[in-house]
């Protein structure tokens, strides 16, 4: 598993819990810390099965992070269509995709220099 700084580690943990709580799938943590000129340290990428599922994942992440860490995202983009929602916590950015959109943009290959850790969620 990625060994982020303590504050990032807590945030990543709560984000993963929020995804798992509503059965998000295919979760990857992308460590961008060793890549020059990146906008953040980590991407967390996951998949939802429908507009409703993507909305539930986003809501769950925001709820758990707010409740446990008292943090709100800097911004949230894509809530209108629920195909790709980006939640920006400054050093950790979450991408919640529907499967077709995730496959189309292939963010893991786009950021091929990132260290990618697949997160095994409890069934």
ZALOKOL-48396 format. One record per atom (N, C-alpha, C): residue in one letter; atom name; x, y, z. Coordinates in nm, 4 decimals. Layout:
% ZALOKOL-48396
PT | lodo | vofi | px | py | pz
PT | A | CA | X | Y | Z
...
***
This chain:
% ZALOKOL-48396
PT | lodo | vofi | px | py | pz
PT | X | N | 0.0841 | -0.1189 | 0.0000
PT | X | CA | 0.0000 | 0.0000 | 0.0000
PT | X | C | 0.0879 | 0.1243 | 0.0000
PT | X | N | 0.0376 | 0.2284 | -0.0565
PT | X | CA | 0.1059 | 0.3575 | -0.0616
PT | X | C | 0.1251 | 0.4086 | 0.0802
PT | X | N | 0.2398 | 0.4700 | 0.1084
PT | X | CA | 0.2670 | 0.5263 | 0.2403
PT | X | C | 0.2627 | 0.6781 | 0.2345
PT | X | N | 0.1434 | 0.7357 | 0.2278
PT | X | CA | 0.1335 | 0.8815 | 0.2210
PT | X | C | 0.1635 | 0.9474 | 0.3551
PT | X | N | 0.1796 | 1.0807 | 0.3515
PT | X | CA | 0.1961 | 1.1564 | 0.4741
PT | X | C | 0.0762 | 1.1304 | 0.5641
PT | X | N | 0.0919 | 1.1502 | 0.6927
PT | X | CA | -0.0110 | 1.1164 | 0.7904
PT | X | C | -0.1472 | 1.1789 | 0.7599
PT | X | N | -0.1519 | 1.3092 | 0.7321
PT | X | CA | -0.2795 | 1.3756 | 0.7045
PT | X | C | -0.3424 | 1.3189 | 0.5774
PT | X | N | -0.2600 | 1.2961 | 0.4740
PT | X | CA | -0.3113 | 1.2367 | 0.3503
PT | X | C | -0.3572 | 1.0942 | 0.3754
PT | X | N | -0.2845 | 1.0220 | 0.4571
PT | X | CA | -0.3190 | 0.8839 | 0.4881
PT | X | C | -0.4564 | 0.8735 | 0.5528
PT | X | N | -0.4836 | 0.9613 | 0.6473
PT | X | CA | -0.6153 | 0.9629 | 0.7131
PT | X | C | -0.7249 | 0.9954 | 0.6130
PT | X | N | -0.7003 | 1.0950 | 0.5300
PT | X | CA | -0.7985 | 1.1360 | 0.4306
PT | X | C | -0.8239 | 1.0223 | 0.3314
PT | X | N | -0.7184 | 0.9610 | 0.2827
PT | X | CA | -0.7323 | 0.8494 | 0.1885
PT | X | C | -0.8106 | 0.7357 | 0.2528
PT | X | N | -0.7815 | 0.7067 | 0.3770
PT | X | CA | -0.8522 | 0.6003 | 0.4488
PT | X | C | -1.0023 | 0.6281 | 0.4569
PT | X | N | -1.0403 | 0.7506 | 0.4889
PT | X | CA | -1.1822 | 0.7869 | 0.4983
PT | X | C | -1.2495 | 0.7844 | 0.3608
PT | X | N | -1.1769 | 0.8258 | 0.2585
PT | X | CA | -1.2308 | 0.8219 | 0.1226
PT | X | C | -1.2580 | 0.6773 | 0.0819
PT | X | N | -1.1614 | 0.5902 | 0.1065
PT | X | CA | -1.1778 | 0.4472 | 0.0731
PT | X | C | -1.2960 | 0.3897 | 0.1499
PT | X | N | -1.3088 | 0.4248 | 0.2773
PT | X | CA | -1.4219 | 0.3768 | 0.3574
PT | X | C | -1.5539 | 0.4241 | 0.2969
PT | X | N | -1.5591 | 0.5496 | 0.2536
PT | X | CA | -1.6798 | 0.6030 | 0.1912
PT | X | C | -1.7162 | 0.5299 | 0.0632
PT | X | N | -1.6157 | 0.4934 | -0.0158
PT | X | CA | -1.6388 | 0.4178 | -0.1392
PT | X | C | -1.6905 | 0.2786 | -0.1057
PT | X | N | -1.6232 | 0.2151 | -0.0120
PT | X | CA | -1.6591 | 0.0780 | 0.0269
PT | X | C | -1.7985 | 0.0717 | 0.0885
PT | X | N | -1.8357 | 0.1747 | 0.1624
PT | X | CA | -1.9638 | 0.1779 | 0.2330
PT | X | C | -2.0834 | 0.1653 | 0.1391
PT | X | N | -2.0680 | 0.2103 | 0.0141
PT | X | CA | -2.1774 | 0.2020 | -0.0836
PT | X | C | -2.1391 | 0.1157 | -0.2041
PT | X | N | -2.0432 | 0.0281 | -0.1802
PT | X | CA | -2.0047 | -0.0739 | -0.2785
PT | X | C | -1.9524 | -0.0190 | -0.4108
PT | X | N | -1.8674 | 0.0854 | -0.4021
PT | X | CA | -1.7946 | 0.1299 | -0.5206
PT | X | C | -1.6991 | 0.0190 | -0.5625
PT | X | N | -1.6530 | 0.0224 | -0.6866
PT | X | CA | -1.5715 | -0.0880 | -0.7389
PT | X | C | -1.4416 | -0.0374 | -0.8005
PT | X | N | -1.3505 | -0.1325 | -0.8241
PT | X | CA | -1.2258 | -0.1071 | -0.8972
PT | X | C | -1.1517 | 0.0151 | -0.8447
PT | X | N | -1.1165 | 0.0130 | -0.7183
PT | X | CA | -1.0534 | 0.1288 | -0.6547
PT | X | C | -0.9017 | 0.1221 | -0.6702
PT | X | N | -0.8442 | 0.2291 | -0.7222
PT | X | CA | -0.6994 | 0.2430 | -0.7322
PT | X | C | -0.6557 | 0.3716 | -0.6644
PT | X | N | -0.5424 | 0.3623 | -0.5954
PT | X | CA | -0.4763 | 0.4818 | -0.5420
PT | X | C | -0.3559 | 0.5065 | -0.6320
PT | X | N | -0.3501 | 0.6260 | -0.6862
PT | X | CA | -0.2382 | 0.6628 | -0.7726
PT | X | C | -0.1495 | 0.7623 | -0.6988
PT | X | N | -0.0270 | 0.7222 | -0.6723
PT | X | CA | 0.0697 | 0.8063 | -0.6026
PT | X | C | 0.1435 | 0.8900 | -0.7066
PT | X | N | 0.1188 | 1.0200 | -0.7030
PT | X | CA | 0.1792 | 1.1124 | -0.7988
PT | X | C | 0.2942 | 1.1922 | -0.7380
PT | X | N | 0.3317 | 1.1595 | -0.6146
PT | X | CA | 0.4274 | 1.2426 | -0.5409
PT | X | C | 0.5666 | 1.2474 | -0.6037
PT | X | N | 0.6038 | 1.1467 | -0.6817
PT | X | CA | 0.7367 | 1.1468 | -0.7437
PT | X | C | 0.7355 | 1.1949 | -0.8878
PT | X | N | 0.6235 | 1.2519 | -0.9299
PT | X | CA | 0.6113 | 1.3058 | -1.0652
PT | X | C | 0.6166 | 1.4583 | -1.0544
PT | X | N | 0.7038 | 1.5198 | -1.1324
PT | X | CA | 0.7179 | 1.6653 | -1.1244
PT | X | C | 0.5976 | 1.7353 | -1.1866
PT | X | N | 0.5684 | 1.8522 | -1.1335
PT | X | CA | 0.4633 | 1.9410 | -1.1843
PT | X | C | 0.3230 | 1.8816 | -1.1798
PT | X | N | 0.2922 | 1.8018 | -1.0784
PT | X | CA | 0.1560 | 1.7525 | -1.0636
PT | X | C | 0.0774 | 1.8482 | -0.9754
PT | X | N | -0.0533 | 1.8455 | -0.9902
PT | X | CA | -0.1383 | 1.9372 | -0.9156
PT | X | C | -0.1724 | 1.8854 | -0.7762
PT | X | N | -0.1459 | 1.7577 | -0.7511
PT | X | CA | -0.1761 | 1.7005 | -0.6201
PT | X | C | -0.0847 | 1.5807 | -0.5961
PT | X | N | -0.0955 | 1.5216 | -0.4783
PT | X | CA | -0.0116 | 1.4071 | -0.4449
PT | X | C | -0.0719 | 1.2732 | -0.4819
PT | X | N | -0.2055 | 1.2645 | -0.4761
PT | X | CA | -0.2714 | 1.1357 | -0.4971
PT | X | C | -0.4013 | 1.1518 | -0.5741
PT | X | N | -0.4281 | 1.0563 | -0.6614
PT | X | CA | -0.5589 | 1.0373 | -0.7208
PT | X | C | -0.6164 | 0.9103 | -0.6602
PT | X | N | -0.7434 | 0.9115 | -0.6319
PT | X | CA | -0.8152 | 0.7883 | -0.5998
PT | X | C | -0.9204 | 0.7741 | -0.7090
PT | X | N | -0.9206 | 0.6592 | -0.7742
PT | X | CA | -1.0089 | 0.6353 | -0.8866
PT | X | C | -1.0988 | 0.5169 | -0.8527
PT | X | N | -1.2288 | 0.5323 | -0.8776
PT | X | CA | -1.3210 | 0.4216 | -0.8544
PT | X | C | -1.4344 | 0.4249 | -0.9551
PT | X | N | -1.5139 | 0.3183 | -0.9562
PT | X | CA | -1.6212 | 0.3031 | -1.0539
PT | X | C | -1.7546 | 0.2820 | -0.9851
PT | X | N | -1.8572 | 0.3486 | -1.0386
PT | X | CA | -1.9959 | 0.3258 | -0.9998
PT | X | C | -2.0704 | 0.2675 | -1.1182
PT | X | N | -2.1825 | 0.2026 | -1.0931
PT | X | CA | -2.2535 | 0.1297 | -1.1976
PT | X | C | -2.3595 | 0.2120 | -1.2712
PT | X | N | -2.3974 | 0.3266 | -1.2178
PT | X | CA | -2.5031 | 0.4084 | -1.2767
PT | X | C | -2.4911 | 0.5508 | -1.2236
PT | X | N | -2.5733 | 0.6411 | -1.2768
PT | X | CA | -2.5753 | 0.7788 | -1.2256
PT | X | C | -2.6055 | 0.7794 | -1.0764
PT | X | N | -2.7044 | 0.6992 | -1.0373
PT | X | CA | -2.7456 | 0.6934 | -0.8969
PT | X | C | -2.6331 | 0.6401 | -0.8092
PT | X | N | -2.5621 | 0.5375 | -0.8573
PT | X | CA | -2.4529 | 0.4797 | -0.7797
PT | X | C | -2.3366 | 0.5778 | -0.7658
PT | X | N | -2.3030 | 0.6467 | -0.8749
PT | X | CA | -2.1968 | 0.7480 | -0.8690
PT | X | C | -2.2343 | 0.8559 | -0.7671
PT | X | N | -2.3587 | 0.9018 | -0.7707
PT | X | CA | -2.4041 | 1.0030 | -0.6749
PT | X | C | -2.3944 | 0.9519 | -0.5323
PT | X | N | -2.4282 | 0.8246 | -0.5107
PT | X | CA | -2.4205 | 0.7658 | -0.3765
PT | X | C | -2.2762 | 0.7569 | -0.3280
PT | X | N | -2.1842 | 0.7217 | -0.4172
PT | X | CA | -2.0420 | 0.7134 | -0.3802
PT | X | C | -1.9914 | 0.8521 | -0.3406
PT | X | N | -2.0213 | 0.9519 | -0.4226
PT | X | CA | -1.9779 | 1.0892 | -0.3947
PT | X | C | -2.0342 | 1.1358 | -0.2607
PT | X | N | -2.1601 | 1.1119 | -0.2385
PT | X | CA | -2.2248 | 1.1518 | -0.1129
PT | X | C | -2.1618 | 1.0815 | 0.0067
PT | X | N | -2.1355 | 0.9527 | -0.0072
PT | X | CA | -2.0758 | 0.8752 | 0.1018
PT | X | C | -1.9350 | 0.9252 | 0.1354
PT | X | N | -1.8556 | 0.9513 | 0.0329
PT | X | CA | -1.7197 | 1.0034 | 0.0555
PT | X | C | -1.7278 | 1.1357 | 0.1299
PT | X | N | -1.8096 | 1.2268 | 0.0809
PT | X | CA | -1.8206 | 1.3592 | 0.1420
PT | X | C | -1.8690 | 1.3492 | 0.2866
PT | X | N | -1.9656 | 1.2620 | 0.3105
PT | X | CA | -2.0208 | 1.2446 | 0.4455
PT | X | C | -1.9154 | 1.1914 | 0.5420
PT | X | N | -1.8443 | 1.0867 | 0.5022
PT | X | CA | -1.7453 | 1.0261 | 0.5922
PT | X | C | -1.6274 | 1.1206 | 0.6186
PT | X | N | -1.5800 | 1.1877 | 0.5154
PT | X | CA | -1.4671 | 1.2800 | 0.5339
PT | X | C | -1.5097 | 1.3979 | 0.6215
PT | X | N | -1.6276 | 1.4501 | 0.5974
PT | X | CA | -1.6767 | 1.5633 | 0.6763
PT | X | C | -1.6978 | 1.5237 | 0.8223
PT | X | N | -1.7621 | 1.4102 | 0.8432
PT | X | CA | -1.7934 | 1.3651 | 0.9787
PT | X | C | -1.6683 | 1.3297 | 1.0587
PT | X | N | -1.5764 | 1.2560 | 0.9962
PT | X | CA | -1.4587 | 1.2050 | 1.0674
PT | X | C | -1.3440 | 1.3062 | 1.0758
PT | X | N | -1.3237 | 1.3817 | 0.9690
PT | X | CA | -1.2073 | 1.4712 | 0.9629
PT | X | C | -1.2437 | 1.6194 | 0.9609
PT | X | N | -1.3741 | 1.6492 | 0.9553
PT | X | CA | -1.4207 | 1.7882 | 0.9508
PT | X | C | -1.3637 | 1.8629 | 0.8303
PT | X | N | -1.3482 | 1.7915 | 0.7181
PT | X | CA | -1.2968 | 1.8530 | 0.5959
PT | X | C | -1.4040 | 1.8558 | 0.4890
PT | X | N | -1.4059 | 1.9637 | 0.4146
PT | X | CA | -1.4934 | 1.9763 | 0.2988
PT | X | C | -1.4046 | 1.9839 | 0.1746
PT | X | N | -1.4547 | 1.9359 | 0.0614
PT | X | CA | -1.3724 | 1.9443 | -0.0594
PT | X | C | -1.3533 | 2.0888 | -0.1039
PT | X | N | -1.2388 | 2.1144 | -0.1652
PT | X | CA | -1.2117 | 2.2448 | -0.2251
PT | X | C | -1.3113 | 2.2704 | -0.3375
PT | X | N | -1.3389 | 2.1652 | -0.4162
PT | X | CA | -1.4403 | 2.1755 | -0.5213
PT | X | C | -1.4898 | 2.0365 | -0.5598
PT | X | N | -1.6074 | 2.0347 | -0.6220
PT | X | CA | -1.6661 | 1.9120 | -0.6754
PT | X | C | -1.7132 | 1.9445 | -0.8162
PT | X | N | -1.6711 | 1.8657 | -0.9127
PT | X | CA | -1.7060 | 1.8883 | -1.0531
PT | X | C | -1.7779 | 1.7653 | -1.1078
PT | X | N | -1.8757 | 1.7849 | -1.1947
PT | X | CA | -1.9402 | 1.6743 | -1.2640
PT | X | C | -2.0671 | 1.6218 | -1.2009
PT | X | N | -2.1157 | 1.6885 | -1.0977
PT | X | CA | -2.2380 | 1.6426 | -1.0311
PT | X | C | -2.3609 | 1.6493 | -1.1219
PT | X | N | -2.3541 | 1.7294 | -1.2268
PT | X | CA | -2.4705 | 1.7469 | -1.3142
PT | X | C | -2.5095 | 1.6187 | -1.3851
PT | X | N | -2.4108 | 1.5460 | -1.4416
PT | X | CA | -2.4445 | 1.4270 | -1.5197
PT | X | C | -2.4067 | 1.2948 | -1.4527
PT | X | N | -2.3291 | 1.2995 | -1.3457
PT | X | CA | -2.2937 | 1.1805 | -1.2676
PT | X | C | -2.2230 | 1.0724 | -1.3497
PT | X | N | -2.1505 | 1.1109 | -1.4541
PT | X | CA | -2.0726 | 1.0132 | -1.5308
PT | X | C | -1.9275 | 1.0116 | -1.4847
PT | X | N | -1.8757 | 1.1292 | -1.4484
PT | X | CA | -1.7399 | 1.1431 | -1.3951
PT | X | C | -1.7457 | 1.2589 | -1.2973
PT | X | N | -1.7373 | 1.2270 | -1.1698
PT | X | CA | -1.7389 | 1.3311 | -1.0676
PT | X | C | -1.5997 | 1.3377 | -1.0068
PT | X | N | -1.5476 | 1.4570 | -0.9977
PT | X | CA | -1.4158 | 1.4814 | -0.9396
PT | X | C | -1.4371 | 1.5533 | -0.8064
PT | X | N | -1.3803 | 1.4982 | -0.7004
PT | X | CA | -1.3862 | 1.5610 | -0.5681
PT | X | C | -1.2440 | 1.6024 | -0.5322
PT | X | N | -1.2223 | 1.7317 | -0.5190
PT | X | CA | -1.0879 | 1.7864 | -0.4975
PT | X | C | -1.0666 | 1.8211 | -0.3507
PT | X | N | -0.9825 | 1.7414 | -0.2835
PT | X | CA | -0.9426 | 1.7707 | -0.1461
PT | X | C | -0.8012 | 1.8289 | -0.1431
PT | X | N | -0.7633 | 1.8994 | -0.2462
PT | X | CA | -0.6355 | 1.9677 | -0.2670
PT | X | C | -0.5221 | 1.8688 | -0.2942
PT | X | N | -0.4705 | 1.7973 | -0.1940
PT | X | CA | -0.3601 | 1.7042 | -0.2204
PT | X | C | -0.4091 | 1.5648 | -0.2574
PT | X | N | -0.5364 | 1.5395 | -0.2381
PT | X | CA | -0.5971 | 1.4117 | -0.2777
PT | X | C | -0.7197 | 1.4443 | -0.3633
PT | X | N | -0.7204 | 1.3930 | -0.4858
PT | X | CA | -0.8316 | 1.4167 | -0.5778
PT | X | C | -0.8968 | 1.2825 | -0.6098
PT | X | N | -1.0290 | 1.2775 | -0.5917
PT | X | CA | -1.1044 | 1.1550 | -0.6141
PT | X | C | -1.1776 | 1.1649 | -0.7477
PT | X | N | -1.1671 | 1.0576 | -0.8276
PT | X | CA | -1.2378 | 1.0478 | -0.9552
PT | X | C | -1.3368 | 0.9324 | -0.9435
PT | X | N | -1.4661 | 0.9632 | -0.9515
PT | X | CA | -1.5695 | 0.8603 | -0.9467
PT | X | C | -1.6305 | 0.8525 | -1.0866
PT | X | N | -1.6080 | 0.7400 | -1.1529
PT | X | CA | -1.6483 | 0.7213 | -1.2922
PT | X | C | -1.7599 | 0.6181 | -1.3058
PT | X | N | -1.8380 | 0.6320 | -1.4122
PT | X | CA | -1.9133 | 0.5180 | -1.4627
PT | X | C | -1.8158 | 0.4398 | -1.5512
PT | X | N | -1.8349 | 0.3089 | -1.5600
PT | X | CA | -1.7370 | 0.2207 | -1.6248
PT | X | C | -1.6980 | 0.2667 | -1.7666
PT | X | N | -1.7946 | 0.2978 | -1.8521
PT | X | CA | -1.7633 | 0.3340 | -1.9911
PT | X | C | -1.6767 | 0.4598 | -1.9978
PT | X | N | -1.7078 | 0.5554 | -1.9126
PT | X | CA | -1.6328 | 0.6816 | -1.9112
PT | X | C | -1.4907 | 0.6569 | -1.8594
PT | X | N | -1.4786 | 0.5728 | -1.7564
PT | X | CA | -1.3453 | 0.5400 | -1.7030
PT | X | C | -1.2611 | 0.4710 | -1.8097
PT | X | N | -1.3218 | 0.3776 | -1.8821
PT | X | CA | -1.2476 | 0.3077 | -1.9872
PT | X | C | -1.2073 | 0.4036 | -2.0985
PT | X | N | -1.2958 | 0.4961 | -2.1330
PT | X | CA | -1.2672 | 0.5918 | -2.2399
PT | X | C | -1.1488 | 0.6821 | -2.2044
PT | X | N | -1.1499 | 0.7390 | -2.0850
PT | X | CA | -1.0432 | 0.8322 | -2.0466
PT | X | C | -0.9179 | 0.7626 | -1.9968
PT | X | N | -0.9302 | 0.6409 | -1.9483
PT | X | CA | -0.8162 | 0.5563 | -1.9100
PT | X | C | -0.7111 | 0.6339 | -1.8305
PT | X | N | -0.7572 | 0.6930 | -1.7233
PT | X | CA | -0.6727 | 0.7828 | -1.6436
PT | X | C | -0.5471 | 0.7139 | -1.5879
PT | X | N | -0.5579 | 0.5849 | -1.5588
PT | X | CA | -0.4408 | 0.5126 | -1.5075
PT | X | C | -0.3291 | 0.5069 | -1.6115
PT | X | N | -0.3625 | 0.4893 | -1.7389
PT | X | CA | -0.2598 | 0.4903 | -1.8442
PT | X | C | -0.2120 | 0.6308 | -1.8743
PT | X | N | -0.3029 | 0.7265 | -1.8661
PT | X | CA | -0.2674 | 0.8655 | -1.8906
PT | X | C | -0.1585 | 0.9115 | -1.7928
PT | X | N | -0.1692 | 0.8654 | -1.6687
PT | X | CA | -0.0708 | 0.8971 | -1.5655
PT | X | C | 0.0157 | 0.7725 | -1.5423
PT | X | N | 0.0733 | 0.7214 | -1.6496
PT | X | CA | 0.1487 | 0.5960 | -1.6462
PT | X | C | 0.2689 | 0.5949 | -1.5533
PT | X | N | 0.3234 | 0.7121 | -1.5191
PT | X | CA | 0.4396 | 0.7176 | -1.4294
PT | X | C | 0.4003 | 0.7067 | -1.2817
PT | X | N | 0.2711 | 0.7130 | -1.2540
PT | X | CA | 0.2248 | 0.7058 | -1.1145
PT | X | C | 0.2380 | 0.5633 | -1.0623
PT | X | N | 0.2644 | 0.5534 | -0.9320
PT | X | CA | 0.2630 | 0.4237 | -0.8666
PT | X | C | 0.1157 | 0.3945 | -0.8341
PT | X | N | 0.0646 | 0.2839 | -0.8881
PT | X | CA | -0.0773 | 0.2513 | -0.8713
PT | X | C | -0.0934 | 0.1331 | -0.7775
PT | X | N | -0.1795 | 0.1523 | -0.6776
PT | X | CA | -0.2098 | 0.0461 | -0.5829
PT | X | C | -0.3581 | 0.0142 | -0.5943
PT | X | N | -0.3889 | -0.1111 | -0.6262
PT | X | CA | -0.5275 | -0.1546 | -0.6307
PT | X | C | -0.5730 | -0.1833 | -0.4885
PT | X | N | -0.6894 | -0.1328 | -0.4516
PT | X | CA | -0.7417 | -0.1507 | -0.3164
PT | X | C | -0.8433 | -0.2645 | -0.3177
PT | X | N | -0.8162 | -0.3660 | -0.2382
PT | X | CA | -0.9099 | -0.4772 | -0.2241
PT | X | C | -1.0151 | -0.4380 | -0.1211
PT | X | N | -1.1399 | -0.4283 | -0.1654
PT | X | CA | -1.2479 | -0.3920 | -0.0760
PT | X | C | -1.3128 | -0.5176 | -0.0185
PT | X | N | -1.3680 | -0.5055 | 0.1000
PT | X | CA | -1.4416 | -0.6178 | 0.1593
PT | X | C | -1.5716 | -0.6375 | 0.0846
PT | X | N | -1.6041 | -0.7638 | 0.0613
PT | X | CA | -1.7268 | -0.7939 | -0.0146
PT | X | C | -1.8504 | -0.7755 | 0.0706
***
